[in-house]
């Protein structure tokens, strides 16, 4: 799968929201900022805003630019006020035109069309942090992996195979698919409160293409691998889905009360740009791009005046964005972490 580029492309991002005051703006914010290579829209918005995920709500259309939401290094981001409300605009840089009618033939600044390659546009967030998870790992129902075809061995009875090798698998193959993903069964998730079964994590190991099938045995070309492929790894048809490359940060439409139930990589401590799994999904109305706040459970302390113990309020400690949803679970990318986060931390509307 070709690398997906995050770009802010759609005029639908222009918000009709109004602001009663400047509380949305960060104290000490600049009046303008020149975009540099390596910037992300999230980082730039954090320069101006207390909550960078609110950037879609204050971008303003510049009629002189065909697509003001496609932002490139060298562009100038300016903070302006319209009807007393803050708005961010983007201005293209000006081109120096020697002797083009300036006084005494001096060089003057003249607006120009600047041709840019799409891949030079800045991203909303660092896509390379989550690219692997957008198209590989998935959540499946109980029994799906057990019923799927499985790897037998490589040529000459090699137990471990890698990209470029020929291999064999056994099972019932769907004639509608020529490519299969290789998966390894991971954790089975249950809701930590209700104990409802939520799904099984299928870790992506690689991709194969079917060469030919004789009975239950298929000869495979191993296209790519992320780990060593072993006998018993299961095959699932490659997903025929379009991954939305445009992430529109937004608050969920409904109230969300969830928990972090796992972290990619099997660790328990969570930091910035870790991928986490939460126990809410499409069933609860979560959508790609939804931003959620992460809370640490308040400590229980002893009341030295009245006696007894009392729980302190939960403390906000981070921010995550949902980038893939399933029926009962979702994958999220931690965008901010003020302190060490962990499995079982709470997740709520920002």
N, C-alpha and C positions, 0 to 999 in steps of 0.2 A: 504494500500500500504506500502510495506516494505521500511524502510528508505534507501534512495539512498546514496551511498558513492561516493564522488568526489575523483578521483585519477588520476594522470597523467600517463596514461598507454601506449599511442601509440607512436611508433617510428616516426609516421608521424609528431609529434610535432617538430622534429629536423629541424631547419630552414637552408635554403641555403643562407640566407641573410649575407652580409658582412658589416663591419662597417669601416668607414674611420678614425674614431678617437675614443677616450674614452668618448665622450659626453653622451653616454648611461649610463655610470656609475655614481653613486652618489658620490659627494665629501666626502672624509673621509670614504669610504666604507672599510670593512674588507677584508682580503685575504681569510678567511675561516669562516665557521659558522657551529656549531653543532646543528642538528635538535632536538628540544624539543617537548614533548607531548603538544598538544594544538596549535602548530604552524600551519599556513596554508602556502601554496606555495606563495600566494600573499604577506603575511607578510615577508617571507624570501626574496623574490625578491625585496621588498621595501628596504631591508637592503643593497642591492647591486646596485639597478637601480634607476634612476630618474623617470622612468615610469615603475612601476612593472608589468603592463599588457604586457610589451614586453618580459616577461620571456621565451616564447616559442622560441624566435629568437636567444637566446644565450646559450640554454642548449646544452651540447655536450655528445655524446654517450661514455660511458666507456665500452670498450670491455670485461672487467673482470666481469661485472655485467650483468646478463641475461636481466634484465629490469631496466635500469638506471633511468627511470622516475617514478618508484614506490618508493616513499621516506618514510622512517620510522624514528621515534625518535632514536637518536644516530648516524644517518648517518652524514657524514662530507661533507658539501658543500664547494667546493674550487673554487676560481677564477683563471683561467689559461689564457695563451695567445697562440693562434695557428695562425701562420703566421701574428703575430702582432695584431690579433683581439681577444677581450675578449670573453671567454667562461666559463660557469659554469658547473662543473662536480659534481657528487655525488660519495662518496666512502663509502663502508661498513666498520664498525668498525672491528678491529682485535681482535681475541680471545687469551687470555693468556693460553699457554699450558705448565704446569710445567714439567721441566726436559725433554723436547722433543728435545734433541740434542743440547741444548745451551752449552756454554762454562762452564765447571765444573758443569754440570747439572743444571745450572741456568735457570730460567724461560725465555722463549723467546716469541716473538710475532709471531703468525702464522696465515695466512689467513684462514678463516673458512666460511662454509656455515651457514648463520643465518636464521633459519626458522621463518617467521613472518606471523601472521594472516592478511588477507587482510584488516580487519576492523581496524588494527592498523596503516595503511598507513595514512599519513597526507592528508588533503583535499586542493583543490586549493583555495577555499574561505569558510567562515563559512556556511556550508549548512543548519544548523539548523535555520538560519535566513530566509531562503526562502523555506524551505521544504513544509510548509503548502500551499504555493502558486503554487508550481510545479504541484500539482495534484488536486486542488480543484476549486478555482475561475476561471471563464472563461468569455469571451466576446461572446455575441450572437447577431444575427440580430433582427431587430424590429419584434415583434409579436411572437417570438419563445416561450417566457415564457407564454404569454397569451393563446397560443394554447396547452400548455402542461397540463398533469394531475396535480391535486392539492390536498393538504392534506385536509381531512375532520375533523377528530378528532381521539383521542385515544380511548381505551376501556373505557366503562362506561361513554362515552361522555366527557372524559377529553379533555380540550381545548389545553393544553400544554403537549407535550410528549418528552421523552428523550431516550437515549441509553438503550436498553433492553426492551423497551415497545412494545406493539402491537398497530398498528394504522391503519387507513383506508384512502384511497385516491380515487378520482373519476377522470375518464377521459379515453382516449384511450391509451392502453398500447401496446408496441411493444413486440410480443411474442419472439423476438430474444434476449431480454434482461431480465435477472432475477434480476439485481441490478440497482438501480436508485440513482442519487444524488438529494438531496433536495436543492433548490436554492431560494433565495429571490431577487426580482428585485431591482437593484441599479440604479446608475446614467446612463442616456442616454447621450452619448458623441457626440458632434459636433466639427468639426475643428474650432478653435478659429479665423482663418483667412477666410477660404472659406465657413464656415458654413455647410460643407458637413456632413451628418450623418455618424458616424464611428462605432457605435455599442452600445450595452447595457451591463453594468456590471452586471453579475449574481453572487451574493455572495453565496458561499457554506455554507450550514447550517448543512448538515449531509449526511448520506448514509442509504438506506433501501434495503431490499431484499423482493421480492414478495413471499408471502405465497400461496395465491390463488386468482383467479379473478372470480367474478360473475357479468356478464354484464359489467357495467361501474365502478363497485366498486372493489377495490383490497384490500386485507388484507395484511399488511406489517409487517415485523420484522425490528425494528429500530436498525441498526447495530452500528452507532456512530453518535454523534452530536457535533457540535462546538458552537452552541447556542440553545436556546429553540426552538423547532419546533412548528409552529403556523398554525392554519387553513388558507388556502390560499397560503401557500408556495408551489412552483411549483416543479415538478419532471422532470428531464431529464435523459435519459439513461446514465449510467456510460460510460465515455470516454474509448474507446478501443485504447489507444495510448501508445507508448513507450516513456517515458520521458528520454531524453538523459542525463545521469548522468556525462558525461565528458564535461566540459566547456573549450573550447579553446579560450582564450582571443585573439581578433583580431580586426583590424579596419574594418569598413564596406567597401564593394567593391565599393559602390557609395557614392556620397556626400549626407549627411543627414542634413537637416535643420528642426528641430522639436521643440516642446515645451512640458514641463511637464503639463499635463492637469488634473491630479488627483493624490492623494496620498492614499495608502491603509489605511483604518481606518477613512477616511473622514476628516483628518486634512489638514491644508493649509501649515504649516511649515514642511520643509523636513530636515532630518539629516542623518547621516551615518547609513546604513543598513535599511533605510526606503525603501519600495517598491513603485515605482511610475509607472504611466501609461503615455506613450507618444503617440503623434498623428501620428505615422508612424509605418508601419508594413511590412509584407511580400511583399506587393505590391510595396514598395519602396526599396526592396532588403535587409531588415534587417534580420539577422540570430542570432540564439542562440549563445551567447558568444561575440557578437559585443560589443566593448567598446566605449562609447561616452562621450565627455566632456560636462559639464554643465556650462553655462555662465549666470552671472547676467547682466541685461541690464544696460548700462552705464548711469550715472546720467546726467541730464541736468543742466548745470551751466551757470551763467551769465559771459560774457566776459567783464571784467572791463576796458579793454584797447580799443577794437574796438566796444564795445557795443553789445547788443543783447544776445542771448543765443546759446549755442552749446552743442551737446550731446557728452559725453565722450565715448571712446571705451568700448565695452562690456568686462567684466572681468571674466576670468575663475575661477570658484569657486568650482568645484567638478568633480567627475567621476562616471559613472554608467555602469553596464554591463547588457545587455539584456539576460533574462533567459527564456522568453516565448513570442512567436510571434503569432499574428493573422493577418488577411488580412490587416486591416487598423490601428491596435493599437498594442502596445507591452508593456509587463511588464519588468521593469528594477530594479535592486538592486543598491542603492547608495553605492559605495565602498569608496569614499572619499568625504569629505565636509569641505572645508576650512572656510566656514561661513554658516550662516543660509540660506537655500535654500527655494524656495516657488513655488507654482503653477504658471505657466506662464513663469518660467525661461526657457531660450533657451537651446537646446541640439544640438550639432554639432559633426562632426568628431574630434577625439582627435588630 
